[in-house]
Amino acid sequence: MPEIDSLSDLIPVFGRMHPLLLHLPIGMLVGLALLEIGNAIGRKPAASTFLVFFGAVTAAAAAASGLVLHEEPGYVESRVLELHEQLGLATAVCALVVFLLRAFGATTMYRWALLITVGVMIPTGHFGAEMVHGKNFLLEPLEQEEEPAPTVPTPSVEDGPTLASYEQHVVRFFQAKCNECHGDRKVKGGLRMDSPEALLAGGDGGPAIEEGVAPEDQELLYRMLLPIDDDDHMPPDHKAQPNEAEIELIRAWLLAGAPFDAEFELAEGAELPVTEAEPPASETGAQAQAPRAVPEAVLDSMRERLVHVQPVREGSNLLWVDFAAPASQVDDAMVRELLTPVVDWIADLSLARTQVTDTSLELIAVMPQLERLDLRGTAVTTAGLQQLVDHPHLRELVVSRTKLDDAATSALQRLPALEHLWIWDAGLSAEAIEGLRAALPEVVIDAGDLGDSAMLETEEKPEFTSDAPPVDAPSEAEIAAAEALAQKPTINQVCLVSGKEIDPQFNLEHNGQVIGFCCPNCPKTFLADPDKFLAKLESSDG
Ligand code: HEC
């Protein structure tokens, strides 16, 4: 016999009587309603007041026990539960009103109230049943039965060899350990490993997989098996290395002839690798490659506002977006308006010298593909930077001449992918930068003391036809001058930096010569070392 120390021990038991109690008012109130209908059409005697009282009491008991039951752990708050509870309470209150009206002899009102009570009680019961039996419990038997899904044979460890497949296992391994450098983002050694075609095509050194070659001699596995201090070892020594099971997986796959569709057997005793998969798409916001291309109309609307936008490389859907040309007019609102439709695609973003504030970093922080961010010369502060913390792909960050302070160091230490940081004149003390260098030995931290950075930073700001006045709105004379510059013949036919077609709006006057460029970024590259690019021009002429 369970012990009962006090009456309050019985409260949870009362709660659990809910499934029993709730049926009483249902039977009672529906019965009463039937009696009253019968009586109204003159056939049956009216119900006794006692039964009405009983109906009200049981309705109250059902509601109260339900509330107690809800207190037990394990109930997931949901819309259905909420509706059930509210309607249940309404039913109890209505039932009480019914009783009072009856007791005071207000027969007509009592009958209406009874009808209303039953009307409220029916959905209460419906939502309750939905919670217990699941949605659509009632009508389910009427629905067409679907073909049972074919059962997938699960590879069993005990009987027979362990099976693996390219789709399920090899791809995951490449994603986790190789594609960072051999995929959409980077194509090191000319090799992509993110599709069967790319793997077969191979890289600069020839095919990565060859028919009829022993697994260990295939470039792919050969490199993984080289000693880790060998320069050709893959993945490079500072990266996560494959484990034993992963190497065996690739060996078995190559041994089977590198099948892309069929399953293959692992060596006896070998186990499927537990490859740490990339975080699911829902976490990073998109797959390694943004799935579709951005509609041209969206890009055109950006170009209309003089924002430079182009794929990060040929064939990629990822975007490089540069606000250099309209920089002085660019504020948080404009950034939000233009970038919200393309957040999933931006890999390289320059907001240098724009009017943006910490507000824009909220949006930037959720750009899943972002790898490079240039905020130089903006009013961004440490608070803004903190929003970028834990960004999975941000590799290069330019915060020179921003409004940070020493507290920024802790945020900067929480950028797992960071490789290169430009932090010249960003408000950090020399000690803070020193501390940062000690904490992030792998990151190249350019604080103006590494040689050419100072030159890059103090370089004369290039003037674009479309960006003539850096701060104030262009004066008419300036606009006219810019237009004139765009009309002038250029000394070059194709962009000196990229080799692409030149766009007159980016013409630049340098030492009395008009030089054409394809985009607003190339002039900057040019100005960093004009002689080098001019020499290129001469050699191609001669
Ligand atoms: C951190 C970047 C990085 C990662 C990760 C990486 N590689 Fe590489 N890989 C490179 C670089 C850089 C080269 C070009 C230099 C060279 O040939 O050594 C290269 C070249 C190769 C080549 C030769 C391509 C050719 O045709 O010249 C193969 C094969 C290769 N990697 C396989 C792999 C495999 C397999 C993995 C995963 C287990 C991997 N790599 C992971 C950076 C990486």
Boltz pocket constraint, residues with backbone or C-beta under 6 A from the ligand:
constraints:
  - pocket:
      binder: B
      contacts: [[A, 174], [A, 177], [A, 178], [A, 179], [A, 180], [A, 181], [A, 182], [A, 188], [A, 189], [A, 190], [A, 191], [A, 202], [A, 203], [A, 204], [A, 205], [A, 206], [A, 207], [A, 208], [A, 219], [A, 220], [A, 221], [A, 223], [A, 224], [A, 231], [A, 232], [A, 234], [A, 235], [A, 236], [A, 239], [A, 242]]
      max_distance: 6.0
